[in-house]
Amino acid sequence: MFQIIRLSEQDNIAVSPMDIPQNSIVEKYNIKTCSKIPQGHKISIKEIKKGQKIYKYGQIIGEAITNIKIGDHVHEHNLSFIQFKREAKKNLSNLNYFKKNDLIPKNFDGYERENGRIGTRNYIGLLSTVNCSATVVKQIADKINFHLKENRFKNIDGAVCLKHSSGCGMNTSGYGMTIFHRTIEGFKNHPNFSNVFVIGLGCECAQISLFQDKKTSNVIYLNIQDEGGTKNIIKKCSQMIIDLLPKANSVQRTLISVKELSVALQCGGSDAFSGITANPALGYASDLLVSNGGTTVLAETPEIYGAEHLLKNRALDDSICEKLNNHISWWENYTKINGASMDNNPAPGNKKGGITTILEKSLGAVAKGGKSSLVDVIDYGESLQKKGFNFMNSPGYDPVSITGQVASGANMICFTTGRGSCFGYKPVPSIKIATNTNMYNRMKEDMDINCGTIMDGIETIEENGLKIYKKIIEVASGKQSKSEENGYGDDEFNPWVIGATL
């Protein structure tokens, strides 16, 4: 028996949870398919005339560019992105809806730093201020990680090389440098590092003097040119790190309230099931954490486009809405001057998985934020100031977006995927969450949680969301995620580059 899923009474399409052959009968709706409907793709359940709007999740995802019959496959060939006015209808009455529940974990085992900030891992950081010092930080990290293998330091997770392609050939002031500065500052002070070595070349735009301060005693600054070249700085810095390893190893995990968790909410390689299973389940886990005093941060501004009104409905005050409006306007102009469109966002893999327009993708993506009140909107890499559910402006490209979330202070990452995105991010552990059982079974070595059980009728969104919440506590307390087991995380540091490369 073939089945389809209608997500809202207002919808004129439904989603197929399986491949449905041409001329098959969908009994519940008494529909005969006009062509094959691939798994995750949309089928029309009503006659839709050319120019009429198409609805999914009870929201507009585009308009018909041809007449669409009942039983037709609805995708790129007959559905197009449109611009339309999106009205926010603020309603906070159903938010923060959790009652006190003494059965869920309220604490985790974390690292308390001298400044009071809380880490979930204990790494040594090698942070390049410019691409010219990337080789040096990589070689230092390799030497330290070899040393750590030869000498047991059970409380040190390793040395992380944070290399990138920026830091010079850029304006020394302006928005691009502001973004870059915030990113370096956020990583330099991240609580998942016991010690950080900031390494420059000496002649770049992003001089280490921009980052030096007297507040951070665990941060050391070195320039390759000042130290006499590559071999000298590698030898000097490596020895400095080896000398401090016993102290870094002396830190112990202690019982910490979940109020100190800040979780980055992310999705990549999305499919049509992302907005039906994994994202709502992660949204429930986000609400659980927020209800217990913790913090979550949604990002990817191009991937809330068309659904931003749903976030504004939950904003605590108008100033938060204004911040979000300003970021949306900036992105509309940014894509325009670069000859692009906001609808360019869905990738080929997204479309193969059943997503057609950015409007459709965004409606599924915002579900990661649950139902809690939106307490703040911050710019890329800005420090999180308010506990609760936050939004951070960023590109939709996952490594760049997550770099900003970690710079803002996230000490955990939850990453949903439908196509099977493989991702990890040192120094912050990343939990991978599958939207469908087929992909989960195919990629079990990479996935921590299967949300396909929701589609399979085995679990509810709430039951699966509680499982995600408990996994967050478990991994924050030291258990390795699948991404960590697979060695991901050394090459994903990717600061957002804005403006001309000079």
C-alpha positions in Angstrom: 0.0 0.0 0.0 1.4 3.3 -1.0 1.3 6.2 1.4 1.9 9.9 1.3 2.3 12.5 4.1 0.3 15.7 4.1 1.9 18.1 6.7 -0.9 20.7 7.0 -4.6 20.9 6.0 -3.7 23.9 3.9 -1.2 22.0 1.8 -2.1 21.2 -1.8 0.9 18.8 -2.1 2.0 15.8 0.0 5.4 14.1 0.5 6.1 10.5 -0.6 8.0 8.4 2.0 8.8 5.9 -0.6 9.3 5.5 -4.4 5.8 5.3 -5.9 5.6 4.0 -9.5 3.6 5.6 -12.3 -0.1 4.6 -12.4 -0.1 3.5 -8.7 -3.1 4.2 -6.4 -2.6 6.1 -3.1 -5.6 4.7 -1.3 -6.1 7.3 1.4 -6.5 10.1 -1.1 -7.8 7.9 -3.9 -5.0 9.4 -6.1 -3.5 7.7 -9.2 0.1 8.8 -9.8 0.7 10.4 -13.3 4.4 9.6 -13.2 6.9 8.0 -10.8 7.2 9.9 -7.5 10.7 9.5 -6.1 11.1 9.0 -2.3 10.9 12.3 -0.5 9.4 14.2 -3.5 6.1 16.0 -3.7 2.8 14.8 -5.2 -0.1 17.1 -6.0 -3.3 16.2 -4.1 -5.3 19.0 -5.7 -5.6 20.6 -9.1 -3.2 23.6 -9.2 -3.5 26.1 -11.9 -0.5 27.9 -13.4 0.3 30.9 -11.2 -1.3 29.5 -8.1 0.7 29.2 -4.9 1.9 25.8 -3.7 1.7 25.1 0.1 3.8 22.8 2.3 3.9 22.9 6.1 0.9 25.3 5.7 3.2 27.8 4.2 4.0 29.0 0.6 7.0 27.3 -1.0 6.5 28.7 -4.5 4.1 28.9 -7.4 3.0 26.6 -10.2 4.6 27.5 -13.6 2.3 25.1 -15.4 -1.1 23.5 -14.7 -0.6 20.7 -12.3 -3.0 17.7 -12.2 -3.9 15.6 -9.1 -1.2 12.9 -8.9 1.5 14.9 -10.7 5.1 14.9 -9.5 5.7 18.5 -8.2 9.3 19.6 -8.5 11.6 21.9 -10.6 9.7 21.3 -13.8 6.5 22.8 -12.6 7.3 24.7 -9.3 9.2 28.0 -9.1 10.5 30.3 -6.3 8.5 33.5 -5.9 8.9 36.6 -3.7 5.9 37.5 -1.5 5.2 39.5 1.6 5.6 37.4 4.8 3.6 38.6 7.8 4.8 38.0 11.3 2.0 37.3 13.8 3.7 37.4 17.2 2.3 34.8 19.6 4.3 33.9 22.7 1.4 32.1 24.4 2.5 28.6 23.4 6.2 29.1 23.9 8.4 27.7 26.8 5.8 25.1 27.2 7.7 22.5 29.1 6.7 21.6 32.7 9.3 20.7 35.3 10.6 17.2 34.6 12.9 15.7 37.2 13.5 12.6 35.1 15.7 14.2 32.4 19.4 14.9 33.1 20.1 18.4 34.5 23.9 18.1 34.7 26.9 16.9 32.7 30.6 16.4 33.4 32.5 19.4 32.0 35.7 21.4 32.4 35.5 24.6 34.5 38.1 27.1 33.5 39.8 29.7 35.7 37.6 32.4 34.2 34.4 30.4 35.1 33.6 29.4 31.5 32.8 25.8 30.8 34.3 23.4 28.2 33.2 20.1 26.9 36.7 19.1 25.6 40.3 19.9 26.7 42.4 20.7 23.6 45.6 22.7 22.9 44.9 25.3 20.2 47.3 26.4 17.4 45.6 29.3 15.7 46.9 30.9 12.5 46.2 34.6 11.9 47.0 34.2 8.2 47.3 31.5 5.6 51.1 32.1 5.5 51.4 30.5 9.0 49.2 27.6 8.2 52.1 25.2 7.5 53.7 26.1 10.8 50.6 25.6 13.0 50.0 22.3 11.2 53.5 21.0 11.8 53.4 22.1 15.5 50.1 20.3 16.0 51.4 17.2 14.4 54.5 17.1 16.6 52.4 17.6 19.8 49.8 15.0 18.8 52.7 12.5 18.2 54.1 13.4 21.6 50.7 12.9 23.2 50.5 9.4 21.7 53.9 8.5 23.1 53.1 10.0 26.6 49.8 9.4 28.3 47.9 12.6 29.2 44.4 11.2 29.7 42.7 14.5 30.2 44.1 16.2 27.0 42.1 15.5 23.8 44.9 16.6 21.5 46.3 19.6 19.7 44.1 21.4 17.1 45.5 23.1 14.1 43.2 26.0 13.1 44.5 27.0 9.7 42.6 28.9 7.0 42.9 30.9 3.7 42.5 34.4 5.0 44.3 37.0 7.1 45.9 39.1 4.4 45.0 40.6 1.0 42.1 42.2 2.7 41.0 45.6 4.0 42.5 46.4 7.4 39.2 47.9 8.5 35.6 47.4 7.6 33.0 44.7 8.0 35.3 41.9 6.6 38.0 42.6 9.1 35.5 43.0 11.9 34.1 39.5 11.1 37.6 38.0 11.0 38.7 39.7 14.2 35.6 38.3 16.0 36.3 34.8 14.8 39.9 34.8 16.0 38.9 36.3 19.3 36.1 33.7 19.8 38.5 30.8 19.2 41.3 32.3 21.2 39.0 32.5 24.2 37.1 29.3 23.7 36.6 27.2 26.8 37.4 24.0 25.0 41.0 25.1 24.9 43.3 24.9 28.0 46.0 26.9 26.1 46.1 28.6 22.8 49.1 29.7 20.6 48.3 32.4 18.1 50.8 32.2 15.3 51.3 35.0 12.7 53.9 35.5 9.9 54.7 39.1 10.8 53.8 41.3 7.8 50.1 40.3 7.2 47.0 42.5 7.5 45.8 40.6 10.5 48.7 41.5 12.8 48.9 39.6 16.1 48.9 43.0 17.8 45.1 43.1 16.9 44.5 40.2 19.2 47.0 40.6 22.0 45.7 41.5 25.5 46.6 41.0 29.1 43.3 39.3 30.1 44.1 35.9 28.7 47.1 34.3 30.5 46.7 31.0 28.7 47.2 32.6 25.2 50.7 33.1 23.7 51.5 35.1 20.6 54.4 34.3 18.2 55.4 35.6 14.7 57.5 33.4 12.4 59.6 36.3 11.2 60.3 37.4 14.8 61.4 33.9 15.8 63.9 33.5 13.0 61.9 31.3 10.6 60.0 28.1 10.3 62.3 25.6 12.0 63.0 28.0 14.9 59.4 28.7 15.7 58.3 25.1 15.4 61.0 24.0 17.8 60.3 26.8 20.2 56.5 26.6 20.2 56.6 22.8 20.4 58.8 22.8 23.5 56.6 25.5 25.2 53.6 23.3 24.7 55.4 20.1 25.9 56.4 22.0 29.1 52.8 23.0 29.9 51.1 19.7 29.1 51.3 18.4 32.8 49.4 21.5 33.9 46.8 21.2 31.1 46.4 17.5 32.0 45.7 18.3 35.6 42.2 19.7 34.9 39.4 17.3 35.9 35.8 17.0 34.7 33.3 18.1 37.4 29.5 18.0 37.6 28.2 21.1 35.8 24.6 22.3 35.2 23.2 22.0 31.7 22.7 25.8 31.9 26.4 26.0 30.8 25.8 24.2 27.5 25.6 26.2 24.3 24.5 24.1 21.4 25.0 25.0 17.7 22.0 23.9 15.7 23.0 23.0 12.1 21.8 21.1 9.1 23.6 20.0 5.9 22.9 17.7 3.0 19.2 18.2 3.8 16.4 16.2 2.1 12.6 16.4 2.2 12.5 14.5 5.5 14.7 17.0 7.3 11.7 19.2 8.1 9.6 16.2 9.0 11.8 14.1 11.3 15.3 15.2 12.4 14.8 19.0 12.5 11.6 18.9 14.6 13.2 16.3 16.9 16.3 18.5 17.3 13.9 21.4 17.9 12.3 19.5 20.7 15.8 18.8 22.2 16.6 22.5 21.9 13.4 23.4 23.8 14.3 20.9 26.5 17.7 22.4 26.9 16.4 26.0 26.9 13.7 25.0 29.5 16.5 23.9 31.8 18.5 27.2 31.4 20.7 26.2 28.5 21.4 28.0 25.2 21.0 27.1 21.6 21.9 29.0 18.5 20.4 28.6 15.0 22.3 30.1 12.1 22.4 30.1 8.2 20.5 33.3 7.2 20.0 32.2 3.6 18.4 29.0 5.0 15.7 30.8 7.0 14.8 33.0 4.0 11.1 32.6 3.4 10.5 31.3 7.0 12.0 34.3 8.9 8.5 35.4 9.9 8.1 32.2 11.9 11.1 33.3 14.0 9.9 36.8 14.3 6.6 35.4 15.7 8.6 34.2 18.6 10.8 37.2 19.2 10.6 38.7 22.7 10.6 42.3 21.5 10.6 44.4 18.3 14.3 45.1 18.4 15.1 41.5 17.8 12.8 41.5 14.8 14.6 44.6 13.5 18.0 42.9 13.8 16.7 39.9 11.8 15.1 42.2 9.2 18.5 44.0 8.8 20.4 40.8 8.2 17.8 39.6 5.7 18.0 42.9 3.8 21.8 42.7 3.8 21.7 39.2 2.2 19.2 40.3 -0.4 21.6 43.0 -1.5 24.7 40.9 -1.1 23.4 38.2 -3.4 22.1 40.7 -5.9 25.5 42.6 -6.3 27.2 39.2 -6.8 24.8 38.1 -9.5 23.1 35.5 -7.4 19.7 34.8 -6.0 18.6 33.7 -2.5 16.9 30.7 -4.3 20.4 29.6 -5.6 20.8 28.0 -2.1 19.3 24.5 -2.5 22.2 22.3 -3.7 21.9 19.5 -6.3 21.8 16.9 -3.4 19.0 18.9 -1.7 17.0 18.8 -4.9 17.6 15.1 -5.5 16.3 14.5 -2.0 13.0 16.3 -2.9 13.6 20.0 -1.9 12.7 22.4 -4.8 13.0 26.0 -3.5 14.8 27.9 -0.7 11.3 28.6 0.7 10.7 24.9 1.1 14.2 24.3 2.5 14.0 27.2 5.0 10.6 26.0 6.4 12.2 22.7 7.3 15.4 24.3 8.6 13.8 26.6 11.1 12.3 23.6 12.8 15.7 23.0 14.4 14.9 26.0 16.6 11.9 24.3 18.3 9.2 26.6 19.7 11.0 28.5 22.4 11.1 32.3 22.5 13.8 34.0 20.4 15.8 35.9 22.9 18.4 37.5 20.7 19.8 37.9 17.2 23.6 38.2 16.9 25.9 38.8 14.0 28.6 36.3 12.8 31.0 35.4 15.6 29.5 37.8 18.2 29.5 36.4 21.7 26.3 34.9 22.9 25.0 37.2 25.6 21.6 35.7 26.5 20.7 32.2 27.6 17.9 30.6 25.6 17.2 30.3 21.9 19.3 32.6 19.7 19.8 33.2 16.0 23.2 34.1 14.5 23.7 35.6 11.1 25.8 33.5 8.8 26.1 32.0 5.3 24.4 28.6 4.7 27.7 26.9 3.9 28.1 24.5 6.9 31.9 24.9 7.8 31.7 28.7 7.6 28.4 28.8 9.6 29.7 26.5 12.3 32.9 28.4 12.6 30.8 31.5 13.5 28.7 29.6 16.0 31.8 28.2 17.8 33.4 31.6 17.8 30.2 32.9 19.4 30.7 30.3 22.3 29.0 27.1 21.3 30.5 24.2 23.1 28.4 21.5 21.4 27.2 21.0 17.8 24.1 19.1 16.6 24.1 18.5 12.9 21.1 17.0 11.0 21.5 15.5 7.5 19.3 13.6 5.0 21.8 13.0 2.3 24.6 11.8 4.6 26.8 14.9 5.3 30.0 13.8 7.0 31.3 16.5 9.4 33.2 17.0 12.6 34.7 20.2 14.2 37.5 20.4 16.7 37.6 21.6 19.4 33.8 21.2 19.7 32.2 17.7 19.4 29.6 17.3 16.7 26.6 14.9 16.9 25.3 13.7 13.5 21.6 13.1 13.2 20.1 11.2 10.3 16.6 12.1 8.9 15.8 8.7 7.4 16.5 5.1 8.2 17.8 4.1 4.8 20.7 6.6 5.0 21.3 5.8 8.7 21.7 2.1 7.9 23.9 2.9 5.0 26.1 5.3 7.0 25.9 3.9 10.6 29.6 4.6 11.2 29.0 8.4 10.7 25.5 8.8 12.3 24.9 9.1 16.1 21.1 9.3 16.0 18.5 7.9 13.6 15.4 10.1 13.3 14.0 7.9 10.6 12.2 6.0 13.4 9.7 8.9 13.4 8.8 8.2 9.8 8.8 4.5 10.5 6.2 5.0 13.2 8.6 3.6 15.9 9.1 6.9 17.9 7.4 10.2 18.2 9.2 13.5 17.6 9.2 14.0 21.4 10.6 10.6 22.1 13.4 11.0 19.5 14.0 14.6 20.7 14.6 13.3 24.2 17.1 10.8 22.8 19.0 13.7 21.1 19.0 15.7 24.4 20.4 12.7 26.3 23.1 12.2 23.6 24.1 15.9 24.0 24.6 15.3 27.7 26.5 12.1 27.1 28.9 13.6 24.5 29.3 16.8 26.4 30.5 14.6 29.3 33.3 13.0 27.3 31.9 10.2 25.2 33.2 10.5 21.7 30.7 11.2 18.9 30.9 9.2 15.6 32.6 12.2 14.0 35.3 12.2 16.6 35.8 8.4 16.3 36.3 8.9 12.5 38.9 11.6 13.1 36.9 14.6 11.6 37.5 18.1 12.8 41.1 19.1 11.9 40.3 20.8 8.6 36.9 22.4 9.0 37.9 25.7 10.5 36.6 28.2 7.9 36.2 31.9 8.8 33.7 33.8 6.6 35.6 35.9 4.0 33.7 39.0 3.0 34.8 41.7 0.5 37.5 41.9 -2.2 40.7 39.9 -2.0 43.3 42.6 -2.7 
